Amino acid sequence: MKCDLHVHSQHSGMCSTPLVGRICPESYSAPERIYATLKKRGMDLVTLTDHDSIGAAESLRHRPDFHGSPPPRRFPAVYFYFGW
């Protein structure tokens, strides 16, 4: 099984790295583009690890092979959503 367990979308907001956090977003990629790219590269699972947002998971919910966790599992500053 192939998957990347740490992918951010444009829904993550600004980067948390010092000095660039005010000018650089965590990701510029739309969830649909991430999904298409990862599937094209042969990933069996598509995951999104956006910071404090479920926007990306909401935008992929209509896909028959995407499964989001209704109440997200909360870890420090990160929500995990798993889709396959």
C-alpha positions as a Markdown table, in Angstrom:
| # | Residue | x | y | z |
|---|---|---|---|---|
| 1 | Met | 0.0 | 0.0 | 0.0 |
| 2 | Lys | 1.3 | 3.4 | -1.0 |
| 3 | Cys | 0.4 | 6.7 | 0.7 |
| 4 | Asp | 1.9 | 9.9 | 1.9 |
| 5 | Leu | 0.9 | 10.7 | 5.5 |
| 6 | His | 1.8 | 14.3 | 5.5 |
| 7 | Val | 0.2 | 16.4 | 2.8 |
| 8 | His | -1.1 | 20.0 | 3.3 |
| 9 | Ser | -3.6 | 21.8 | 1.1 |
| 10 | Gln | -4.4 | 25.5 | 0.7 |
| 11 | His | -6.8 | 25.1 | 3.6 |
| 12 | Ser | -3.9 | 24.8 | 6.1 |
| 13 | Gly | -3.3 | 28.5 | 6.3 |
| 14 | Met | 0.0 | 30.2 | 6.8 |
| 15 | Cys | 3.3 | 28.4 | 7.4 |
| 16 | Ser | 4.4 | 28.0 | 11.0 |
| 17 | Thr | 8.1 | 28.3 | 10.2 |
| 18 | Pro | 9.7 | 31.3 | 11.8 |
| 19 | Leu | 10.5 | 34.3 | 9.5 |
| 20 | Val | 8.4 | 33.0 | 6.6 |
| 21 | Gly | 5.2 | 32.3 | 8.5 |
| 22 | Arg | 3.7 | 35.7 | 7.8 |
| 23 | Ile | 4.4 | 35.6 | 4.0 |
| 24 | Cys | 4.2 | 31.9 | 3.0 |
| 25 | Pro | 1.2 | 29.6 | 3.1 |
| 26 | Glu | 1.7 | 26.0 | 4.2 |
| 27 | Ser | 0.5 | 24.9 | 0.7 |
| 28 | Tyr | -0.7 | 26.6 | -2.5 |
| 29 | Ser | -2.4 | 23.4 | -3.8 |
| 30 | Ala | -6.2 | 22.8 | -4.0 |
| 31 | Pro | -7.5 | 19.6 | -2.5 |
| 32 | Glu | -8.8 | 18.3 | -5.9 |
| 33 | Arg | -5.4 | 18.9 | -7.5 |
| 34 | Ile | -3.6 | 17.1 | -4.6 |
| 35 | Tyr | -6.0 | 14.2 | -4.9 |
| 36 | Ala | -5.6 | 13.9 | -8.7 |
| 37 | Thr | -1.8 | 14.1 | -8.5 |
| 38 | Leu | -1.5 | 11.5 | -5.8 |
| 39 | Lys | -3.8 | 9.1 | -7.5 |
| 40 | Lys | -1.9 | 9.6 | -10.8 |
| 41 | Arg | 1.3 | 8.8 | -9.0 |
| 42 | Gly | -0.1 | 5.5 | -7.8 |
| 43 | Met | -1.1 | 6.2 | -4.2 |
| 44 | Asp | -3.6 | 3.8 | -2.7 |
| 45 | Leu | -4.6 | 6.2 | 0.1 |
| 46 | Val | -4.9 | 10.0 | -0.1 |
| 47 | Thr | -4.5 | 11.8 | 3.2 |
| 48 | Leu | -4.7 | 15.4 | 4.1 |
| 49 | Thr | -3.1 | 16.9 | 7.3 |
| 50 | Asp | -4.3 | 20.4 | 7.2 |
| 51 | His | -3.8 | 22.6 | 10.3 |
| 52 | Asp | -7.0 | 23.4 | 12.1 |
| 53 | Ser | -9.3 | 23.0 | 9.1 |
| 54 | Ile | -11.6 | 20.5 | 7.6 |
| 55 | Gly | -12.2 | 22.5 | 4.4 |
| 56 | Ala | -10.1 | 20.2 | 2.2 |
| 57 | Ala | -11.9 | 17.1 | 3.5 |
| 58 | Glu | -15.2 | 18.8 | 2.9 |
| 59 | Ser | -14.3 | 19.5 | -0.7 |
| 60 | Leu | -13.4 | 15.8 | -1.3 |
| 61 | Arg | -16.3 | 14.3 | 0.5 |
| 62 | His | -18.3 | 13.8 | -2.7 |
| 63 | Arg | -15.7 | 11.3 | -4.1 |
| 64 | Pro | -16.8 | 7.7 | -3.7 |
| 65 | Asp | -13.3 | 6.6 | -2.7 |
| 66 | Phe | -12.7 | 9.3 | -0.1 |
| 67 | His | -13.6 | 8.5 | 3.5 |
| 68 | Gly | -13.2 | 11.3 | 6.1 |
| 69 | Ser | -13.5 | 10.7 | 9.8 |
| 70 | Pro | -16.7 | 12.6 | 10.9 |
| 71 | Pro | -15.2 | 14.0 | 14.2 |
| 72 | Pro | -11.6 | 14.6 | 13.3 |
| 73 | Arg | -8.9 | 13.1 | 15.5 |
| 74 | Arg | -7.1 | 16.0 | 17.1 |
| 75 | Phe | -3.4 | 16.0 | 17.6 |
| 76 | Pro | -1.4 | 19.2 | 18.4 |
| 77 | Ala | -2.4 | 21.6 | 15.7 |
| 78 | Val | -3.1 | 19.0 | 13.1 |
| 79 | Tyr | -6.3 | 17.2 | 11.9 |
| 80 | Phe | -5.9 | 13.9 | 10.0 |
| 81 | Tyr | -8.3 | 12.8 | 7.3 |
| 82 | Phe | -7.8 | 9.5 | 5.5 |
| 83 | Gly | -9.3 | 8.8 | 2.1 |
| 84 | Trp | -8.8 | 5.9 | -0.3 |
